[in-house]
Amino acid sequence: MATFPIQKLSQKETPYYYYDTCLLDETLDTINAEAKKHEGYCVHYAVKANANKKILKRIAQKGLGADCVSGNEVKAALEAGFPPEKIVYAGVAKKDNEILLGIDNGIFCFNCESVEELIVIQQLAAQRGKKARVAFRINPNVGAHTHANITTGLAENKFGIPMEDMEKVIMLSRDMPNIEFIGLHFHIGSQILEMDDFKALALRVNELQDRLEKQGITVQNINVGGGLGIDYNDPDAHPVPDFASYFETYTANMKQREGQKVHFELGRSVVGQMGSLITTTIYVKKGTHKEFCIVDAGMTDLIRPALYDAHHEIQNISNPEGVKKVYDVVGPICESSDVFAKAYAMSETKRGDLIAIRSAGAYGEIMASQYNCRNLPAGYTEEDF
Ligand SMILES: *Cc1c(COP(=O)(O)O)cnc(C)c1O
């Protein structure tokens, strides 16, 4: 089990996120080392997983690009030091001022999700007298073995351009003076642990590229999105995800053309395991049939269990060797879904203990809300203590 610097951690008011930057660096070094084994592989960090400034800076320093899904994410990426030529920008509803921000800063590419959006990008680029680089996000109708709320690559989902419209939209873009078509983009979902799902995407990419080449269209960039999952059940056994197998799956299955770049947009797998939500046991309450461990963090700080039925390991770090007892671990919010775990075996806890909710570095702090007029949780690294 991971050990935590309990003396230090108890100096700050809970709840807050605690980020292990050593693990982050180890994860980033692994990504860079593994990607380097493959020709033309470029990795971008999906900012939406965690946009904490200190974390973004560290990722930028390690040379990754940034994958953004809003104008403010593009701003955050630029401020953190990601060079514009390594920023890609996706999203189904980019507004004019967001598109202009991308054009004015000369970002690498808009991942364009509809003909309607393409027309607007052309108009705005013309207004600025510039050329905007565009890749088309194609909906590959490839499922993923993950939670329905985080599946994005099925025809029923709102994302991307239908496969049957691919040629039409590329042809249209070629006639647009302020658009440069530079590639295809895909993203099938998140928390994917079965490499066969990525293989299915790779095979679909092959099929679509063959189709385009028959019409004389070559594609400089293939962006396969993100989605690699992490081990929520045993974070200490797998602190760094298996990036080697992930990249290998694409190399083994996708027919990369001469000189073609392959882009990845990894979010959860970069930052998920480095973060824990640190909270305090406020009361241990006896219910009719069970005991509740009531903590001061709630679904406003970490919404994943309520939103996705997500599992997070929970550790009583004040009493790591204590006898195990079974609790429902719940928060203070006035919602029955404000539950971190049901019937969960954890070292016996009492009022005042520090509790770590593990694997919370991705889609944690960034999804926090102020419901019930709560404060937003802070995000600390070792340097803050
Ligand atoms: C969310 C998202 C990602 C990152 O997904 P992870 O599962 O966190 O790796 C990548 N690309 C796009 C377009 C996304 O929306």
The ligand as an SDF file (V2000), in Angstrom:
LIG
                    3D

 15 15  0  0  0  0  0  0  0  0999 V2000
  -11.4460   13.3690  -23.3150 C   0  0  0  0  0  0  0  0  0  0  0  0
  -10.7150   13.3430  -24.5800 C   0  0  0  0  0  0  0  0  0  0  0  0
   -9.4510   12.7700  -24.6410 C   0  0  0  0  0  0  0  0  0  0  0  0
   -8.7670   12.1360  -23.4580 C   0  0  0  0  0  0  0  0  0  0  0  0
   -9.3910   10.9790  -23.0130 O   0  0  0  0  0  0  0  0  0  0  0  0
   -8.6870   10.0940  -21.8730 P   0  0  0  0  0  0  0  0  0  0  0  0
   -9.6280    8.9530  -21.7160 O   0  0  0  0  0  0  0  0  0  0  0  0
   -8.6180   10.9140  -20.6350 O   0  0  0  0  0  0  0  0  0  0  0  0
   -7.3570    9.6680  -22.3680 O   0  0  0  0  0  0  0  0  0  0  0  0
   -8.7950   12.7920  -25.8550 C   0  0  0  0  0  0  0  0  0  0  0  0
   -9.3400   13.3490  -26.9540 N   0  0  0  0  0  0  0  0  0  0  0  0
  -10.5630   13.9230  -26.9210 C   0  0  0  0  0  0  0  0  0  0  0  0
  -11.0990   14.5360  -28.1530 C   0  0  0  0  0  0  0  0  0  0  0  0
  -11.2910   13.9380  -25.7450 C   0  0  0  0  0  0  0  0  0  0  0  0
  -12.5000   14.4960  -25.7340 O   0  0  0  0  0  0  0  0  0  0  0  0
  1  2  1  0
  2  3  1  0
  2 14  2  0
  3  4  1  0
  3 10  2  0
  4  5  1  0
  5  6  1  0
  6  7  2  0
  6  8  1  0
  6  9  1  0
 10 11  1  0
 11 12  2  0
 12 13  1  0
 12 14  1  0
 14 15  1  0
M  END
$$$$
